[in-house]
C-alpha cells in the first residue's frame, strides 16, 4: 500500500492558472499531481547537484521555497 503525504506550497494565481491550462486539469490538486509526475518521469529534467554546505536560515521558509519565491518575485515577510 502506498504511503500518502500531504504537502503545501505558495504559488501566484497566474502561475497556478497557467499550470492548470498546460496540464488540462480543472483542479489545483490534479494539476499539481500531473506536474510532479511529469517532472519525475521526464528524461529532459536535469537534477542540480547538491550544494556542498546548505546555508543556515532564520525563519520558517525552507531554502527551496525561498528560491521559488525569488524566481516568481513573491514577497514574503518573516514573522
N, C-alpha and C positions, 0 to 999 in steps of 0.2 A: 504494500500500500504506500502511495506517495505521501510525503510529509509536506503540507502546505504552510507557507509563511506569508503573513500579511506585511506589506511594505507601504511606505508613504513617501511622497516627494512633492515639491512645489514646481509647477510649470506655468508659464504665462498662458492666458486663454488662447492667444493666437497660435502658439506652438501646439497646444492640445488640439485646436480645430484643424490645423494642418496635418497633424498625426492621424486624426480620425478620417480626414479626406484621403490621405495616402493609403491607409490600411483598408478603407472601405467599411469600417465598423462604425456603428452608431453610438456605442457606449465607450466611456473612458476606459473602463476595465478591460474590455475586449481589445481596444486599440493598443493599449499598453502591453497586454499579453502578447499580441501578434508582433509588436515591435521587438519585444525582448526575445521571442522565439526566433525571429529573423536574425537578430544580432548574434545569437548563439550558434545558428546554423550557417550563416553567410561565410563563404570562403574568402570574400574580399576584405573582411574585417581584420585589421592588424592590431593585436594587443600591444599596448605600450609597455615597455619594460618597467619594472617596479623601481621606484626611487631608492637610492642607497639608504637614505635615512629620512623617514617621514618627519616633517616639522611638527612641533607641538603647537596646538592652538588652544586658545581660551574660548569659552562659549560652547554652544551645543551643536553647531553646524559641522558635519564631517567635511574633510578636505575635498572629497569628490563632489559634494553638493556645492561647496563654495566655488569650485571650478565651473560648474554648470551655471551658477548664478552670474559669475563674471562673463561667461560666454553669451548669455542672453540679457546681460545688463540689468539684472534684477537686484534691487537694493534690499538689504536685509539688515535690520537693526539688532545688535547683540544686546540682549536683556540681561 
